[in-house]
């Protein structure tokens, strides 16, 4: 038997969500999810987040076309972090890279560039 | 040429860090990292975090023995999230699972149990 997990959105009403490529298993990005964003993700099958800088619900790829089709959503042991397993269209990062984690901490660029941001944004 | 990236630790002095298994590429956990935790991680080669509940620097596995040897540290585009690529001893989750993300959002247990927490803690 399974029961829906009660997510702990905490004081600020947001949980971090890791987006992982369902095929390559690359970690693509981390963003924040509100209850509304989670509901929209489940209802539409496309990843939604909450933009803290724009202070609004954010459908990933709404402007760039680089949508994330969500295959599965996992929850961590404390129910305060989500994992989205996604099929990423284009690239996840606004810099044009497949993953936002395209740099080592020493600044070495080890990522794959998959689009030209000047042509997309 | 590479230059060390200036991490944006923000208002609360912490950044989220995703720990990913360097071999299986499974996402193991998400925890928070202070400047001191990052420094300790780089100096020792073992993952350190900052425990918000205990309000202290936390060497992962210090009590359980389930250390994370860090192969690489990546930084995201905004320099406010880290990715630790690790070799995990035992399991990452205090519940005995390999990964903290052992449940689907509908509560289905899809994780692998690798140790008995009653014997470890």
gemmi code that builds the backbone of each chain (N, CA, C; Angstrom):
import gemmi

chains = {
    "A": [
        ("UNK", (0.839, -1.192, 0.000), (0.000, 0.000, 0.000), (0.883, 1.254, 0.000)),
        ("UNK", (0.478, 2.229, -0.747), (1.227, 3.487, -0.743), (0.288, 4.624, -0.359)),
        ("UNK", (0.849, 5.593, 0.308), (0.068, 6.790, 0.640), (0.862, 8.012, 0.228)),
        ("UNK", (0.160, 8.986, -0.245), (0.820, 10.232, -0.667), (1.611, 10.814, 0.504)),
        ("UNK", (2.827, 11.245, 0.210), (3.692, 11.788, 1.251), (3.391, 13.265, 1.472)),
        ("UNK", (3.297, 13.634, 2.734), (3.045, 15.017, 3.120), (4.381, 15.773, 3.101)),
        ("UNK", (4.551, 16.623, 2.106), (5.828, 17.333, 1.946), (5.935, 18.455, 2.980)),
        ("UNK", (7.115, 18.567, 3.572), (7.383, 19.612, 4.567), (7.956, 20.846, 3.863)),
        ("UNK", (7.085, 21.799, 3.539), (7.518, 22.988, 2.805), (8.171, 24.038, 3.719)),
        ("UNK", (8.163, 23.783, 5.013), (8.918, 24.631, 5.940), (8.430, 26.056, 6.051)),
        ("UNK", (9.273, 26.865, 6.683), (8.907, 28.249, 6.999), (8.625, 29.108, 5.775)),
        ("UNK", (9.465, 28.942, 4.744), (9.318, 29.827, 3.584), (8.434, 29.233, 2.485)),
        ("UNK", (7.850, 28.065, 2.759), (6.904, 27.494, 1.799), (7.528, 26.932, 0.542)),
        ("UNK", (8.819, 26.616, 0.609), (9.525, 26.096, -0.560), (10.401, 24.916, -0.164)),
        ("UNK", (10.576, 23.995, -1.087), (11.566, 22.931, -0.902), (12.515, 22.947, -2.107)),
        ("UNK", (13.794, 22.583, -1.885), (14.679, 22.443, -3.034), (14.313, 21.193, -3.827)),
        ("UNK", (14.473, 21.291, -5.133), (14.246, 20.141, -6.005), (15.461, 19.972, -6.908)),
        ("UNK", (15.959, 18.749, -6.974), (17.050, 18.409, -7.867), (16.425, 17.870, -9.151)),
        ("UNK", (16.812, 18.415, -10.292), (16.375, 17.844, -11.571), (17.508, 16.990, -12.110)),
        ("UNK", (17.195, 15.710, -12.316), (18.185, 14.763, -12.820), (17.716, 14.207, -14.157)),
        ("UNK", (18.604, 14.135, -15.123), (18.251, 13.563, -16.416), (17.933, 12.074, -16.231)),
        ("UNK", (16.744, 11.676, -16.663), (16.282, 10.305, -16.427), (17.107, 9.282, -17.200)),
        ("UNK", (17.746, 9.714, -18.282), (18.525, 8.786, -19.107), (20.007, 8.826, -18.732)),
        ("UNK", (20.638, 9.990, -18.846), (22.075, 10.088, -18.580), (22.387, 10.081, -17.088)),
        ("UNK", (21.370, 10.387, -16.268), (21.502, 10.522, -14.823), (22.361, 11.726, -14.401)),
        ("UNK", (22.682, 12.602, -15.345), (23.369, 13.846, -14.984), (22.456, 14.695, -14.099)),
        ("UNK", (23.035, 15.322, -13.090), (22.296, 16.308, -12.314), (22.270, 17.596, -13.130)),
        ("UNK", (21.083, 18.082, -13.432), (20.934, 19.217, -14.344), (20.876, 20.555, -13.623)),
        ("UNK", (20.124, 20.605, -12.530), (19.921, 21.884, -11.841), (19.282, 21.628, -10.485)),
        ("UNK", (19.329, 22.645, -9.644), (18.568, 22.650, -8.393), (17.769, 23.941, -8.381)),
        ("UNK", (16.477, 23.833, -8.100), (15.636, 25.022, -7.988), (14.633, 24.772, -6.868)),
        ("UNK", (13.750, 25.736, -6.651), (12.839, 25.641, -5.512), (11.406, 25.410, -5.969)),
        ("UNK", (10.668, 24.682, -5.155), (9.321, 24.263, -5.503), (8.354, 24.664, -4.397)),
        ("UNK", (7.287, 25.321, -4.799), (6.190, 25.674, -3.894), (5.107, 24.605, -4.014)),
        ("UNK", (4.134, 24.586, -3.106), (3.031, 23.638, -3.265), (2.353, 23.764, -4.627)),
        ("UNK", (2.175, 24.991, -5.098), (1.535, 25.214, -6.401), (2.397, 24.661, -7.537)),
        ("UNK", (3.709, 24.846, -7.422), (4.616, 24.344, -8.458), (4.581, 22.815, -8.508)),
        ("UNK", (4.531, 22.202, -7.335), (4.465, 20.739, -7.299), (3.152, 20.242, -7.904)),
        ("UNK", (2.077, 20.915, -7.566), (0.773, 20.527, -8.117), (0.757, 20.675, -9.643)),
        ("UNK", (1.313, 21.797, -10.128), (1.346, 22.028, -11.580), (2.226, 20.993, -12.271)),
        ("UNK", (3.309, 20.599, -11.617), (4.191, 19.570, -12.175), (3.450, 18.248, -12.299)),
        ("UNK", (2.737, 17.889, -11.249), (2.016, 16.609, -11.258), (0.866, 16.625, -12.261)),
        ("UNK", (0.208, 17.768, -12.364), (-0.960, 17.842, -13.255), (-0.573, 17.859, -14.727)),
        ("UNK", (0.526, 18.564, -15.045), (0.893, 18.745, -16.454), (1.943, 17.753, -16.928)),
        ("UNK", (2.714, 17.181, -16.002), (3.814, 16.298, -16.397), (5.064, 17.065, -16.808)),
        ("UNK", (5.038, 18.392, -16.651), (6.219, 19.210, -16.948), (6.693, 19.916, -15.677)),
        ("UNK", (8.011, 20.016, -15.541), (8.583, 20.564, -14.313), (8.230, 22.035, -14.142)),
        ("UNK", (7.688, 22.340, -12.989), (7.435, 23.714, -12.564), (8.237, 23.956, -11.287)),
        ("UNK", (8.674, 25.197, -11.148), (9.406, 25.616, -9.959), (8.813, 26.938, -9.484)),
        ("UNK", (9.396, 27.448, -8.408), (9.017, 28.779, -7.952), (10.255, 29.668, -8.080)),
        ("UNK", (10.141, 30.715, -8.851), (11.268, 31.624, -9.023), (11.326, 32.580, -7.847)),
        ("UNK", (12.394, 32.472, -7.056), (12.531, 33.368, -5.915), (12.886, 34.785, -6.371)),
        ("UNK", (13.624, 34.911, -7.482), (14.000, 36.258, -7.945), (12.798, 36.967, -8.576)),
        ("UNK", (11.981, 36.237, -9.309), (10.811, 36.868, -9.939), (9.566, 36.740, -9.064)),
        ("UNK", (9.682, 35.927, -7.999), (8.580, 35.754, -7.050), (7.305, 35.252, -7.741)),
        ("UNK", (7.480, 34.192, -8.539), (6.314, 33.661, -9.253), (6.511, 32.201, -9.651)),
        ("UNK", (5.393, 31.542, -9.872), (5.405, 30.180, -10.405), (6.103, 30.209, -11.757)),
        ("UNK", (6.910, 29.177, -12.000), (7.780, 29.202, -13.171), (7.728, 27.821, -13.836)),
        ("UNK", (7.198, 27.818, -15.068), (7.262, 26.582, -15.855), (8.607, 26.562, -16.557)),
        ("UNK", (9.447, 25.609, -16.197), (10.779, 25.511, -16.792), (10.652, 25.363, -18.308)),
        ("UNK", (11.325, 26.265, -19.032), (11.311, 26.192, -20.489), (10.183, 26.967, -21.139)),
        ("UNK", (9.371, 27.669, -20.340), (8.222, 28.402, -20.906), (8.685, 29.414, -21.950)),
        ("UNK", (9.826, 30.082, -21.698), (10.298, 31.058, -22.689), (11.311, 30.454, -23.658)),
        ("UNK", (12.134, 29.546, -23.192), (13.200, 28.982, -24.041), (12.733, 27.783, -24.860)),
        ("UNK", (11.630, 27.177, -24.452), (11.197, 25.931, -25.088), (11.899, 24.707, -24.526)),
        ("UNK", (12.812, 24.929, -23.587), (13.578, 23.811, -23.025), (12.849, 23.195, -21.836)),
        ("UNK", (11.770, 22.526, -22.180), (10.891, 21.926, -21.171), (11.540, 20.697, -20.536)),
        ("UNK", (11.043, 20.363, -19.355), (11.453, 19.132, -18.670), (10.218, 18.253, -18.485)),
        ("UNK", (10.127, 17.189, -19.259), (9.047, 16.218, -19.076), (9.419, 15.340, -17.888)),
        ("UNK", (8.564, 15.307, -16.894), (8.889, 14.642, -15.630), (8.427, 13.187, -15.655)),
        ("UNK", (9.386, 12.286, -15.522), (9.079, 10.846, -15.522), (8.679, 10.367, -14.145)),
        ("UNK", (9.320, 10.931, -13.135), (9.059, 10.457, -11.778), (9.455, 11.553, -10.790)),
        ("UNK", (8.797, 11.548, -9.657), (9.146, 12.477, -8.579), (9.450, 11.648, -7.346)),
        ("UNK", (10.606, 11.877, -6.767), (10.998, 11.172, -5.537), (11.115, 12.178, -4.395)),
        ("UNK", (11.013, 11.640, -3.195), (11.000, 12.463, -1.988), (12.078, 11.922, -1.056)),
        ("UNK", (12.769, 12.805, -0.364), (13.828, 12.299, 0.523), (13.253, 11.886, 1.885)),
        ("UNK", (14.123, 11.332, 2.720), (13.706, 10.751, 3.995), (13.003, 11.753, 4.908)),
        ("UNK", (13.426, 13.015, 4.861), (12.804, 14.039, 5.702), (11.609, 14.715, 5.030)),
        ("UNK", (11.315, 14.300, 3.809), (10.202, 14.866, 3.025), (10.319, 16.381, 2.870)),
        ("UNK", (11.581, 16.855, 2.798), (11.766, 18.289, 2.582), (12.667, 18.594, 1.380)),
        ("UNK", (12.871, 17.608, 0.534), (13.615, 17.797, -0.712), (13.033, 16.860, -1.765)),
        ("UNK", (12.928, 17.354, -3.000), (12.371, 16.555, -4.093), (13.457, 16.228, -5.123)),
        ("UNK", (13.210, 15.146, -5.831), (14.061, 14.773, -6.968), (13.134, 14.572, -8.163)),
        ("UNK", (13.325, 15.417, -9.185), (12.570, 15.274, -10.433), (13.431, 14.477, -11.409)),
        ("UNK", (12.930, 13.377, -11.901), (13.618, 12.650, -12.975), (12.992, 13.103, -14.280)),
        ("UNK", (13.800, 13.723, -15.138), (13.240, 14.436, -16.292), (13.868, 14.030, -17.616)),
        ("UNK", (13.085, 14.250, -18.669), (13.620, 14.238, -20.020), (13.733, 15.692, -20.451)),
        ("UNK", (14.971, 16.153, -20.549), (15.242, 17.569, -20.805), (15.267, 17.864, -22.301)),
        ("UNK", (14.445, 18.814, -22.744), (14.569, 19.330, -24.120), (15.648, 20.403, -24.123)),
        ("UNK", (16.471, 20.445, -25.150), (17.543, 21.451, -25.225), (18.486, 21.276, -24.065)),
        ("UNK", (18.743, 22.348, -23.356), (19.629, 22.279, -22.198), (18.965, 22.890, -20.992)),
        ("UNK", (19.394, 22.464, -19.807), (18.770, 22.967, -18.579), (19.262, 24.354, -18.202)),
        ("UNK", (20.467, 24.707, -18.631), (21.094, 25.928, -18.105), (20.947, 27.104, -19.065)),
        ("UNK", (20.685, 28.268, -18.496), (20.511, 29.470, -19.319), (21.806, 29.890, -20.014)),
        ("UNK", (22.942, 29.297, -19.606), (24.228, 29.597, -20.253), (24.407, 28.787, -21.534)),
        ("UNK", (23.466, 27.862, -21.796), (23.579, 27.035, -22.988), (24.121, 25.648, -22.720)),
        ("UNK", (24.470, 25.385, -21.482), (24.995, 24.066, -21.129), (23.846, 23.101, -20.814)),
        ("UNK", (24.153, 21.846, -21.014), (23.192, 20.792, -20.699), (22.814, 20.838, -19.213)),
        ("UNK", (23.816, 21.010, -18.368), (23.625, 21.047, -16.919), (24.134, 22.365, -16.371)),
        ("UNK", (23.481, 22.851, -15.309), (23.972, 24.057, -14.634), (25.303, 23.799, -13.922)),
        ("UNK", (25.603, 22.527, -13.664), (26.846, 22.178, -12.960), (27.957, 21.910, -13.975)),
        ("UNK", (28.269, 22.899, -14.786), (29.229, 22.710, -15.873), (30.647, 23.106, -15.481)),
        ("UNK", (30.822, 23.536, -14.230), (32.158, 23.951, -13.779), (32.600, 23.170, -12.547)),
        ("UNK", (33.888, 22.862, -12.499), (34.461, 22.362, -11.250), (34.626, 23.556, -10.321)),
        ("UNK", (34.842, 23.276, -9.052), (34.971, 24.381, -8.092), (36.217, 25.222, -8.367)),
        ("UNK", (37.167, 24.670, -9.123), (38.354, 25.444, -9.486), (38.147, 26.242, -10.774)),
        ("UNK", (36.888, 26.220, -11.270), (36.557, 27.057, -12.411), (36.796, 26.407, -13.760)),
        ("UNK", (37.151, 25.139, -13.754), (37.354, 24.449, -15.022), (35.995, 24.131, -15.649)),
        ("UNK", (35.836, 24.449, -16.911), (34.575, 24.156, -17.593), (34.608, 22.731, -18.111)),
        ("UNK", (33.786, 21.877, -17.507), (33.778, 20.467, -17.908), (32.399, 20.072, -18.463)),
        ("UNK", (31.580, 21.082, -18.788), (30.232, 20.812, -19.260), (30.113, 20.766, -20.769)),
        ("UNK", (28.943, 20.346, -21.213), (28.645, 20.264, -22.636), (27.709, 21.399, -23.016)),
        ("UNK", (28.121, 22.192, -23.992), (27.268, 23.282, -24.457), (26.352, 22.723, -25.539)),
        ("UNK", (25.046, 22.937, -25.375), (24.100, 22.332, -26.305), (23.271, 23.349, -27.079)),
        ("UNK", (23.341, 24.624, -26.659), (22.663, 25.665, -27.452), (23.341, 27.003, -27.223)),
        ("UNK", (23.042, 27.938, -28.122), (23.603, 29.287, -28.029), (22.563, 30.183, -27.339)),
        ("UNK", (22.857, 30.615, -26.109), (21.850, 31.398, -25.376), (21.439, 32.680, -26.107)),
        ("UNK", (22.333, 33.238, -26.921), (21.982, 34.464, -27.647), (20.863, 34.212, -28.663)),
        ("UNK", (20.743, 32.977, -29.098), (19.699, 32.663, -30.095), (18.399, 32.235, -29.434)),
        ("UNK", (18.453, 31.949, -28.136), (17.281, 31.404, -27.452), (16.572, 32.462, -26.599)),
        ("UNK", (17.351, 33.313, -25.959), (16.736, 34.288, -25.035), (16.684, 35.678, -25.654)),
    ],
    "B": [
        ("UNK", (42.932, 28.516, -18.641), (43.185, 29.010, -17.282), (41.926, 28.839, -16.431)),
        ("UNK", (42.110, 28.461, -15.209), (40.962, 28.332, -14.310), (41.198, 29.212, -13.094)),
        ("UNK", (40.115, 29.713, -12.553), (40.214, 30.496, -11.316), (39.178, 29.966, -10.352)),
        ("UNK", (39.542, 29.933, -9.103), (38.621, 29.452, -8.078), (37.325, 30.266, -8.120)),
        ("UNK", (36.210, 29.585, -8.025), (34.915, 30.257, -8.092), (34.519, 30.766, -6.712)),
        ("UNK", (34.045, 31.996, -6.692), (33.605, 32.634, -5.455), (32.165, 32.175, -5.179)),
        ("UNK", (31.995, 31.298, -4.200), (30.673, 30.740, -3.914), (29.801, 31.783, -3.211)),
        ("UNK", (28.550, 31.870, -3.637), (27.595, 32.808, -3.041), (26.842, 32.106, -1.905)),
        ("UNK", (27.325, 32.290, -0.683), (26.716, 31.608, 0.460), (25.450, 32.313, 0.963)),
        ("UNK", (25.120, 33.445, 0.386), (23.843, 34.098, 0.666), (23.682, 34.579, 2.094)),
        ("UNK", (22.445, 34.930, 2.400), (22.111, 35.553, 3.681), (22.403, 34.649, 4.886)),
        ("UNK", (22.064, 33.353, 4.753), (22.215, 32.470, 5.903), (23.555, 31.742, 5.937)),
        ("UNK", (24.433, 32.071, 4.991), (25.781, 31.508, 5.023), (25.868, 30.040, 4.644)),
        ("UNK", (24.853, 29.548, 3.941), (24.820, 28.136, 3.552), (24.400, 28.002, 2.090)),
        ("UNK", (24.910, 26.970, 1.451), (24.411, 26.606, 0.119), (23.978, 25.147, 0.149)),
        ("UNK", (22.953, 24.798, -0.634), (22.611, 23.378, -0.735), (23.673, 22.642, -1.550)),
        ("UNK", (23.914, 21.406, -1.168), (24.843, 20.550, -1.913), (24.150, 19.226, -2.207)),
        ("UNK", (24.223, 18.817, -3.455), (23.708, 17.515, -3.876), (24.866, 16.537, -3.823)),
        ("UNK", (24.674, 15.402, -3.142), (25.686, 14.347, -3.188), (25.215, 13.290, -4.184)),
        ("UNK", (26.057, 13.056, -5.180), (25.733, 12.083, -6.230), (26.795, 10.990, -6.221)),
        ("UNK", (26.363, 9.750, -6.309), (27.305, 8.635, -6.378), (28.109, 8.743, -7.679)),
        ("UNK", (29.432, 8.780, -7.543), (30.291, 8.995, -8.709), (30.227, 7.832, -9.691)),
        ("UNK", (29.842, 6.644, -9.210), (29.814, 5.468, -10.081), (28.403, 5.227, -10.621)),
        ("UNK", (27.433, 5.043, -9.728), (26.071, 4.725, -10.174), (25.334, 5.953, -10.675)),
        ("UNK", (25.822, 7.138, -10.306), (25.188, 8.421, -10.614), (23.852, 8.624, -9.904)),
        ("UNK", (23.520, 7.755, -8.952), (22.327, 7.971, -8.131), (22.495, 9.244, -7.302)),
        ("UNK", (21.411, 10.006, -7.195), (21.424, 11.143, -6.272), (21.194, 10.574, -4.871)),
        ("UNK", (22.131, 10.831, -3.972), (22.098, 10.205, -2.651), (21.391, 11.063, -1.609)),
        ("UNK", (21.659, 12.348, -1.597), (21.116, 13.229, -0.565), (21.333, 14.679, -0.970)),
        ("UNK", (20.630, 15.549, -0.269), (20.878, 16.993, -0.358), (21.061, 17.492, 1.069)),
        ("UNK", (22.127, 18.239, 1.305), (22.346, 18.827, 2.620), (22.944, 20.209, 2.414)),
        ("UNK", (23.252, 20.887, 3.504), (23.719, 22.268, 3.399), (25.188, 22.380, 3.775)),
        ("UNK", (25.843, 23.323, 3.142), (27.284, 23.481, 3.279), (27.608, 24.927, 3.660)),
        ("UNK", (28.400, 25.075, 4.704), (28.915, 26.381, 5.130), (30.311, 26.563, 4.530)),
        ("UNK", (30.867, 27.759, 4.580), (32.244, 27.933, 4.103), (33.212, 26.981, 4.810)),
        ("UNK", (33.024, 26.782, 6.109), (33.909, 25.886, 6.860), (33.740, 24.437, 6.389)),
        ("UNK", (32.501, 24.044, 6.111), (32.247, 22.677, 5.641), (32.889, 22.449, 4.279)),
        ("UNK", (32.814, 23.456, 3.424), (33.438, 23.327, 2.103), (34.955, 23.225, 2.246)),
        ("UNK", (35.504, 24.044, 3.107), (36.953, 24.015, 3.323), (37.395, 22.653, 3.870)),
        ("UNK", (36.628, 22.129, 4.839), (36.966, 20.824, 5.423), (36.845, 19.724, 4.380)),
        ("UNK", (35.862, 19.835, 3.504), (35.683, 18.844, 2.439), (36.888, 18.855, 1.505)),
        ("UNK", (37.316, 20.048, 1.124), (38.443, 20.154, 0.200), (39.745, 19.701, 0.857)),
        ("UNK", (39.895, 20.013, 2.123), (41.151, 19.674, 2.801), (41.284, 18.186, 3.090)),
        ("UNK", (40.165, 17.547, 3.457), (40.224, 16.140, 3.879), (39.860, 15.168, 2.765)),
        ("UNK", (39.118, 15.639, 1.750), (38.641, 14.744, 0.705), (37.399, 13.967, 1.114)),
        ("UNK", (36.854, 14.282, 2.296), (35.607, 13.650, 2.741), (34.523, 14.713, 2.897)),
        ("UNK", (33.291, 14.331, 2.526), (32.186, 15.293, 2.516), (31.859, 15.780, 3.916)),
        ("UNK", (31.847, 17.086, 4.054), (31.392, 17.755, 5.268), (30.194, 18.625, 4.898)),
        ("UNK", (29.279, 18.737, 5.846), (28.099, 19.581, 5.677), (27.934, 20.418, 6.945)),
        ("UNK", (26.894, 21.245, 6.916), (26.544, 21.982, 8.126), (25.173, 21.499, 8.573)),
        ("UNK", (25.099, 20.971, 9.781), (23.817, 20.483, 10.290), (23.010, 21.660, 10.831)),
        ("UNK", (21.880, 21.933, 10.179), (21.042, 23.041, 10.636), (20.330, 22.677, 11.934)),
        ("UNK", (19.998, 21.395, 12.119), (19.293, 21.000, 13.346), (20.246, 20.994, 14.548)),
        ("UNK", (21.472, 20.545, 14.338), (22.439, 20.519, 15.448), (23.284, 21.789, 15.504)),
        ("UNK", (23.152, 22.612, 14.453), (23.877, 23.884, 14.379), (25.386, 23.680, 14.522)),
        ("UNK", (25.908, 22.747, 13.711), (27.357, 22.494, 13.780), (27.884, 21.860, 12.500)),
        ("UNK", (29.178, 22.001, 12.325), (29.878, 21.339, 11.231), (29.698, 19.834, 11.393)),
        ("UNK", (29.471, 19.147, 10.275), (29.094, 17.745, 10.327), (29.894, 16.979, 9.282)),
        ("UNK", (30.748, 16.077, 9.763), (31.428, 15.182, 8.828), (30.510, 14.005, 8.568)),
        ("UNK", (30.056, 13.872, 7.338), (29.131, 12.793, 6.981), (29.774, 11.444, 7.289)),
        ("UNK", (29.061, 10.640, 8.102), (29.571, 9.315, 8.420), (30.447, 9.271, 9.657)),
        ("UNK", (30.615, 10.415, 10.329), (31.491, 10.444, 11.512), (31.026, 9.447, 12.572)),
        ("UNK", (29.696, 9.306, 12.748), (29.218, 8.346, 13.747), (28.892, 6.987, 13.130)),
        ("UNK", (28.393, 6.962, 11.902), (27.974, 5.698, 11.276), (29.112, 4.980, 10.566)),
        ("UNK", (30.165, 5.722, 10.259), (31.233, 5.151, 9.435), (30.937, 5.220, 7.949)),
        ("UNK", (29.773, 5.751, 7.607), (29.372, 5.800, 6.194), (29.870, 7.090, 5.546)),
        ("UNK", (31.170, 7.123, 5.375), (31.838, 8.310, 4.838), (31.578, 8.467, 3.347)),
        ("UNK", (31.744, 9.702, 2.905), (31.669, 10.001, 1.471), (33.024, 10.552, 1.023)),
        ("UNK", (33.758, 9.750, 0.274), (35.016, 10.222, -0.312), (34.668, 11.038, -1.550)),
        ("UNK", (35.116, 12.272, -1.566), (34.696, 13.205, -2.617), (35.673, 13.178, -3.787)),
        ("UNK", (35.164, 12.800, -4.946), (35.999, 12.743, -6.149), (36.092, 14.090, -6.832)),
        ("UNK", (35.002, 14.833, -6.787), (34.975, 16.099, -7.511), (33.885, 16.984, -6.901)),
        ("UNK", (34.090, 18.274, -7.002), (33.090, 19.236, -6.557), (32.763, 20.134, -7.737)),
        ("UNK", (31.482, 20.235, -8.053), (31.041, 21.110, -9.149), (30.184, 22.237, -8.586)),
        ("UNK", (30.088, 23.297, -9.344), (29.381, 24.508, -8.925), (28.379, 24.862, -10.012)),
        ("UNK", (27.201, 25.325, -9.615), (26.220, 25.645, -10.653), (26.430, 27.054, -11.207)),
        ("UNK", (25.635, 27.391, -12.211), (25.818, 28.640, -12.956), (25.742, 29.874, -12.065)),
        ("UNK", (24.892, 29.840, -11.030), (24.755, 30.986, -10.136), (25.736, 30.922, -8.962)),
        ("UNK", (26.537, 29.874, -8.897), (27.529, 29.677, -7.833), (26.882, 29.680, -6.452)),
        ("UNK", (25.634, 29.185, -6.392), (24.968, 29.099, -5.087), (24.457, 27.688, -4.778)),
        ("UNK", (24.947, 26.711, -5.518), (24.620, 25.303, -5.249), (25.829, 24.458, -5.640)),
        ("UNK", (26.116, 23.444, -4.826), (27.259, 22.568, -5.087), (26.793, 21.164, -5.456)),
        ("UNK", (27.650, 20.469, -6.165), (27.441, 19.056, -6.468), (28.692, 18.308, -6.038)),
        ("UNK", (28.521, 17.407, -5.049), (29.623, 16.559, -4.615), (29.502, 15.221, -5.355)),
        ("UNK", (30.531, 14.830, -6.056), (30.566, 13.495, -6.653), (31.339, 12.610, -5.692)),
        ("UNK", (30.676, 11.586, -5.159), (31.246, 10.860, -4.019), (31.291, 9.349, -4.222)),
        ("UNK", (32.209, 8.739, -3.497), (32.179, 7.291, -3.316), (31.644, 7.049, -1.913)),
        ("UNK", (30.436, 6.513, -1.856), (29.702, 6.361, -0.605), (30.039, 5.022, 0.055)),
        ("UNK", (30.513, 5.061, 1.290), (30.640, 3.834, 2.081), (29.283, 3.545, 2.718)),
        ("UNK", (28.889, 2.277, 2.783), (27.598, 1.921, 3.381), (26.475, 2.582, 2.607)),
        ("UNK", (25.593, 3.270, 3.318), (24.491, 3.965, 2.650), (24.444, 5.409, 3.097)),
        ("UNK", (23.871, 6.256, 2.251), (23.826, 7.688, 2.577), (22.732, 8.020, 3.585)),
        ("UNK", (21.680, 7.197, 3.629), (20.485, 7.579, 4.394), (20.452, 6.917, 5.772)),
        ("UNK", (20.029, 7.688, 6.757), (19.974, 7.174, 8.128), (18.916, 6.079, 8.291)),
        ("UNK", (18.040, 5.927, 7.274), (17.026, 4.868, 7.312), (17.596, 3.525, 6.858)),
        ("UNK", (18.855, 3.528, 6.399), (19.474, 2.295, 5.931), (19.468, 2.143, 4.423)),
        ("UNK", (18.855, 3.122, 3.746), (18.827, 3.061, 2.286), (20.093, 3.677, 1.694)),
        ("UNK", (20.397, 3.206, 0.497), (21.548, 3.733, -0.237), (21.385, 5.235, -0.471)),
        ("UNK", (20.174, 5.636, -0.859), (19.869, 7.031, -1.152), (18.727, 7.512, -0.265)),
        ("UNK", (18.773, 8.785, 0.110), (17.652, 9.365, 0.860), (16.383, 9.445, 0.005)),
        ("UNK", (16.545, 9.403, -1.307), (15.383, 9.511, -2.212), (14.857, 8.112, -2.545)),
        ("UNK", (14.470, 7.382, -1.526), (14.057, 5.985, -1.712), (12.559, 5.828, -1.913)),
        ("UNK", (11.833, 6.950, -1.902), (10.376, 6.885, -2.080), (9.907, 7.731, -3.245)),
        ("UNK", (8.904, 7.217, -3.953), (8.211, 8.072, -4.914), (7.305, 9.011, -4.127)),
        ("UNK", (6.805, 10.036, -4.799), (5.954, 10.995, -4.101), (4.628, 10.363, -3.658)),
        ("UNK", (4.277, 9.243, -4.261), (3.077, 8.525, -3.835), (3.359, 7.543, -2.698)),
        ("UNK", (4.592, 7.575, -2.183), (4.910, 6.774, -1.009), (5.395, 5.373, -1.314)),
        ("UNK", (5.591, 5.077, -2.584), (6.099, 3.755, -2.937), (7.601, 3.690, -2.629)),
        ("UNK", (8.022, 2.645, -1.937), (9.435, 2.484, -1.615), (10.138, 1.825, -2.799)),
        ("UNK", (10.977, 2.586, -3.475), (11.669, 2.056, -4.662), (13.187, 2.045, -4.435)),
        ("UNK", (13.589, 2.186, -3.163), (15.013, 2.254, -2.867), (15.620, 0.926, -2.464)),
        ("UNK", (16.934, 0.931, -2.345), (17.675, -0.251, -1.945), (18.155, -0.070, -0.510)),
        ("UNK", (17.799, -1.030, 0.342), (18.254, -0.976, 1.726), (19.611, -1.664, 1.803)),
        ("UNK", (20.585, -0.973, 2.366), (21.947, -1.527, 2.367), (22.494, -1.774, 3.764)),
        ("UNK", (21.801, -1.259, 4.796), (22.233, -1.581, 6.168), (21.040, -1.465, 7.105)),
        ("UNK", (21.210, -2.032, 8.282), (20.161, -1.990, 9.302), (20.473, -0.839, 10.262)),
        ("UNK", (19.656, 0.215, 10.244), (19.983, 1.381, 11.083), (20.063, 1.045, 12.572)),
        ("UNK", (19.324, 0.022, 13.012), (19.384, -0.343, 14.436), (20.770, -0.853, 14.845)),
        ("UNK", (21.499, -1.368, 13.870), (22.833, -1.886, 14.174), (23.921, -0.826, 14.034)),
        ("UNK", (23.565, 0.292, 13.401), (24.572, 1.314, 13.091), (24.500, 2.494, 14.046)),
        ("UNK", (23.270, 2.893, 14.402), (23.131, 4.095, 15.237), (22.789, 3.739, 16.694)),
    ],
}
model = gemmi.Model(1)
for chain_id, residues in chains.items():
    chain = gemmi.Chain(chain_id)
    for i, (resn, *xyz) in enumerate(residues, 1):
        res = gemmi.Residue()
        res.name, res.seqid = resn, gemmi.SeqId(i, " ")
        for name, pos in zip(("N", "CA", "C"), xyz):
            atom = gemmi.Atom()
            atom.name, atom.element = name, gemmi.Element(name[0])
            atom.pos, atom.b_iso = gemmi.Position(*pos), 0.0
            res.add_atom(atom)
        chain.add_residue(res)
    model.add_chain(chain)
structure = gemmi.Structure()
structure.add_model(model)
structure.setup_entities()
